[in-house]
């Protein structure tokens, strides 16, 4: 799989992007530390660098938006939501906070 999609040259990727993605998902699902990534996955440095590059490039947000849109359409709803629900929680304040300053 090509490592460069911006047509600026560079060497080919050493590890398939799908395997790198599987590595990231393995870490997230397992809730494990980066250094605990099993040896059958690409090196930790490679996986982490790709993860950070994808965060900075907005890849995860695009994936989330695409999946949400597809699920909404599959459920027979409009792709873009027209309403939102805001949930609030009552939190007790410290005794040192005056009653007039709470709401």
Residue pairs with C-beta under 8 A, 6 or more apart in sequence:
1 13
1 16
1 17
1 18
2 12
2 13
3 10
3 11
3 12
3 13
4 10
14 42
14 46
15 42
15 46
17 50
19 41
19 42
20 42
20 46
20 47
20 50
22 41
23 37
23 41
23 42
23 47
24 47
24 50
24 51
26 32
26 37
26 38
26 41
27 34
27 37
27 47
34 44
34 47
34 48
35 44
37 44
37 47
41 47
54 60
69 79
69 80
72 78
72 79
72 81
73 79
93 102
